[in-house]
């Protein structure tokens, strides 16, 4: 991923696809670290953008669904404290 003038450009090599993200998408993908959840991403964006919770959560879920379908991100199951899923 590269950020050019506040907008991310992501190359999905195995599909030969380039994905351009607007500034909000760039913020969202920047929040995808460790064990963050879609709700956590939405909460952070909601605070940054002063937007309504329902709007942001729905937008984040649609955005993540699109990124998963393009192969940009993948869903992983969080491990519990005992090392199981």
QUIVEN-V30564 format. One record per residue. N is the residue number from 1. SS is DSSP state (H for helix, E for strand, - for the rest). D_CENTER is the distance of its C-alpha to the mean C-alpha in Angstrom with 1 decimal. Layout:
<<N;SS;D_CENTER> <N;SS;D_CENTER>>
This chain:
<<1;-;12.6> <2;E;14.9> <3;E;14.7> <4;E;17.7> <5;-;18.9> <6;-;15.6> <7;E;13.7> <8;E;11.7> <9;E;13.3> <10;E;12.1> <11;E;15.0> <12;E;14.8> <13;H;18.4> <14;H;19.5> <15;H;18.9> <16;-;20.0> <17;E;17.1> <18;E;15.8> <19;E;12.7> <20;E;13.0> <21;-;10.5> <22;-;12.1> <23;H;12.2> <24;H;9.9> <25;H;7.1> <26;H;8.2> <27;H;8.2> <28;H;4.7> <29;H;3.9> <30;H;7.2> <31;-;6.8> <32;-;5.5> <33;-;9.2> <34;-;12.0> <35;-;12.2> <36;-;9.5> <37;-;9.3> <38;H;7.6> <39;H;10.7> <40;H;10.3> <41;H;7.2> <42;H;9.3> <43;H;12.3> <44;H;11.5> <45;H;10.7> <46;H;13.7> <47;H;15.8> <48;H;15.0> <49;H;15.6> <50;-;18.3> <51;-;17.1> <52;-;18.0> <53;H;16.3> <54;H;16.6> <55;H;15.4> <56;H;12.1> <57;H;11.5> <58;H;12.5> <59;H;10.4> <60;H;7.1> <61;H;8.7> <62;H;9.9> <63;H;6.9> <64;H;5.4> <65;H;9.1> <66;H;9.6> <67;H;7.4> <68;H;9.3> <69;H;12.4> <70;H;12.3> <71;-;12.0> <72;-;9.2> <73;-;7.7> <74;-;10.0> <75;-;10.6> <76;-;13.1> <77;-;15.5> <78;-;16.2> <79;-;19.8> <80;-;22.3> <81;-;24.7> <82;-;27.1> <83;-;24.9> <84;-;24.4> <85;-;21.5>>
